Each structure stands twice: as structure tokens, then as C-alpha cells.
Amino acid sequence: MRASKPRTSESSLAWTRFQPLGYSCSGIVIAAGEGVQEFQPGDRVACGGGGYASHSAINFVPKNLAVKLPDSVGLDAAALTTIGAIAMQDCGSPKPDLRDGGGKSELAWWACSRFSRPRQPAVV
């Protein structure tokens, strides 16, 4: 029996590339890109977005995926902003569908029913 030569195609090597984990973070701006006027070094921000807002010491986040924080919000709480937004996305559903695989859960539905007012249908 002869051993086969390992494949070296681009797709077979994809699993060997390291990528930072996470999609939600908070921190302090150390620099802003050219033409960015919304943020200055020293601003406290919350960020979201897979591939950008990762669990890294330094992140490069597009300005549309970041928001300034008020002084009353701590960085630890702000790091959960994206996670909270994902849970609140389910608030528009009358009942979560656990079969869709979209991350909806009974807990998120319960939280929406407890902490948000019922939505009234809009008449157009």
C-alpha cells in the first residue's frame, strides 16, 4: 500500500489559518482611520461584527460597527452590546422558532416579553 501525497489546495489549508474569535467587544480608541471624524483617540466605544470586533488586544473596526459610550456605561457591560442586540432581534417574533437554527431561544423570548412593550401593528 502506497501513501497518497497530501493535498495542498487552498481549500484544504483553510482550517490551518488562525482567526481571532468573537464578534463583540468594547475598548478605548487608540487611533482613527483617515477621514474618520466620529471617533478620536481616547473615546470609549462598543463594537460589533464578526471578523472585526474580536477578542483581541487591538481591533481594526469600521466606523459603522462602532458606537461611542456614555460615561455611565462600563466597558464590561458594553462588551455585551452585540450579544444583547442578537437576543433583542427575536422580540419581533410572536414566538421563537427553535428549529431555524438562528440562535433564537426561549430565554431570549422571555426577556423580550418581560422588558419590552408589545408591538402594535402599524397602519400604513
Contacts in CASP RR format, 6 or more apart in sequence:
PFRMAT RR
TARGET T0000
AUTHOR 0000-0000-0000
METHOD contacts of the structure
MODEL  1
MRASKPRTSESSLAWTRFQPLGYSCSGIVIAAGEGVQEFQPGDRVACGGG
GYASHSAINFVPKNLAVKLPDSVGLDAAALTTIGAIAMQDCGSPKPDLRD
GGGKSELAWWACSRFSRPRQPAVV
19 51 0 8 1.000
19 54 0 8 1.000
20 51 0 8 1.000
20 54 0 8 1.000
20 55 0 8 1.000
20 56 0 8 1.000
21 54 0 8 1.000
21 55 0 8 1.000
22 50 0 8 1.000
22 51 0 8 1.000
22 53 0 8 1.000
22 54 0 8 1.000
22 55 0 8 1.000
23 48 0 8 1.000
23 49 0 8 1.000
23 50 0 8 1.000
23 51 0 8 1.000
23 52 0 8 1.000
23 53 0 8 1.000
23 54 0 8 1.000
23 82 0 8 1.000
24 46 0 8 1.000
24 47 0 8 1.000
24 48 0 8 1.000
24 49 0 8 1.000
24 53 0 8 1.000
24 79 0 8 1.000
24 80 0 8 1.000
24 81 0 8 1.000
24 82 0 8 1.000
24 83 0 8 1.000
25 46 0 8 1.000
25 47 0 8 1.000
25 48 0 8 1.000
25 53 0 8 1.000
25 54 0 8 1.000
25 55 0 8 1.000
25 56 0 8 1.000
25 59 0 8 1.000
25 79 0 8 1.000
26 44 0 8 1.000
26 45 0 8 1.000
26 46 0 8 1.000
26 47 0 8 1.000
26 69 0 8 1.000
26 74 0 8 1.000
26 75 0 8 1.000
26 76 0 8 1.000
26 78 0 8 1.000
26 79 0 8 1.000
26 81 0 8 1.000
27 44 0 8 1.000
27 45 0 8 1.000
27 46 0 8 1.000
27 47 0 8 1.000
27 75 0 8 1.000
27 78 0 8 1.000
27 79 0 8 1.000
28 42 0 8 1.000
28 43 0 8 1.000
28 44 0 8 1.000
28 45 0 8 1.000
28 75 0 8 1.000
29 39 0 8 1.000
29 40 0 8 1.000
29 41 0 8 1.000
29 42 0 8 1.000
29 43 0 8 1.000
29 44 0 8 1.000
29 45 0 8 1.000
30 41 0 8 1.000
30 42 0 8 1.000
30 58 0 8 1.000
31 41 0 8 1.000
32 38 0 8 1.000
32 39 0 8 1.000
32 40 0 8 1.000
32 41 0 8 1.000
36 63 0 8 1.000
38 63 0 8 1.000
38 68 0 8 1.000
39 45 0 8 1.000
39 63 0 8 1.000
39 66 0 8 1.000
39 68 0 8 1.000
43 68 0 8 1.000
44 68 0 8 1.000
44 69 0 8 1.000
44 71 0 8 1.000
44 74 0 8 1.000
44 75 0 8 1.000
44 78 0 8 1.000
45 61 0 8 1.000
45 66 0 8 1.000
45 67 0 8 1.000
45 68 0 8 1.000
45 69 0 8 1.000
45 78 0 8 1.000
46 66 0 8 1.000
46 67 0 8 1.000
46 69 0 8 1.000
46 73 0 8 1.000
46 78 0 8 1.000
46 79 0 8 1.000
46 81 0 8 1.000
46 82 0 8 1.000
47 53 0 8 1.000
47 59 0 8 1.000
47 61 0 8 1.000
47 65 0 8 1.000
47 66 0 8 1.000
47 67 0 8 1.000
47 82 0 8 1.000
48 61 0 8 1.000
48 65 0 8 1.000
48 66 0 8 1.000
48 81 0 8 1.000
48 82 0 8 1.000
49 61 0 8 1.000
49 65 0 8 1.000
49 82 0 8 1.000
52 59 0 8 1.000
52 60 0 8 1.000
52 61 0 8 1.000
52 62 0 8 1.000
52 65 0 8 1.000
53 59 0 8 1.000
53 61 0 8 1.000
53 65 0 8 1.000
53 82 0 8 1.000
67 81 0 8 1.000
69 75 0 8 1.000
69 78 0 8 1.000
86 103 0 8 1.000
87 105 0 8 1.000
87 107 0 8 1.000
87 108 0 8 1.000
87 111 0 8 1.000
87 112 0 8 1.000
88 108 0 8 1.000
88 111 0 8 1.000
88 112 0 8 1.000
88 116 0 8 1.000
90 96 0 8 1.000
90 104 0 8 1.000
90 105 0 8 1.000
90 108 0 8 1.000
90 109 0 8 1.000
90 112 0 8 1.000
91 112 0 8 1.000
91 116 0 8 1.000
91 119 0 8 1.000
92 112 0 8 1.000
92 119 0 8 1.000
93 104 0 8 1.000
93 109 0 8 1.000
95 109 0 8 1.000
96 104 0 8 1.000
96 105 0 8 1.000
96 106 0 8 1.000
96 108 0 8 1.000
96 109 0 8 1.000
97 104 0 8 1.000
98 104 0 8 1.000
98 105 0 8 1.000
98 106 0 8 1.000
END
